[in-house]
Amino acid sequence: AVTKRQEAAALTRQRLVDAARELILEKGLEGTSVEEITMACGVSKGTFYTYFKRKEDVVFELSHGMFDERLADAMGEDAPFLEKLRSYVVSFAGYIEKSGLKLAQEWIKNVADPDLCDEGVKKLAKDREALRTLISSAVEAGELSESAPVEDLAEIAAEALYGQLLCWAIDGGKPGYACRARKFCDTCLEGIFEEYLIAKEGK
């Protein structure tokens, strides 16, 4: 059971994350101090360091967000594999877009920093794993051939998503990230998996 102390700690941590998100969206990560974050929450500066080693960690915390839920939603759909994958890819992009262009730009800037890249590596690995899970489930369900190179396909899909994220950030948010993801799915997704789709083999 969760104790009252644990509940209070979780609430304080979430308040710090929420306050940081608002300030970072308004002023950017560099323009936001730890003191401003803690003042917005009405807690001491030391409280921040109870939960985070540095302010950049808040951006990484925000980046993990709801992605497990996005995967569970896609996996739970009663739909063919490509539709499940499309649903995941578009909802992944949509969640990031909803979080805001500035926040995405700050995240990209920080994961590209060699001193902080371990967090970027972890996030990319997590996203590859989610795609691997979806693709593996299609192999197990007999929708994809057992010869499908699951690792390679997951990597290709993850790199396409990240490439679109970077282009969206560079282009200043136009067109939207979710729009880009839909275009990618509509034009490229079937081609990437066509060779391994069981339904295609019988034709």
Order of alpha helices (4+ residues) and beta strands (2+ residues): alpha-alpha-alpha-alpha-alpha-alpha-alpha-alpha-alpha-alpha-alpha-alpha
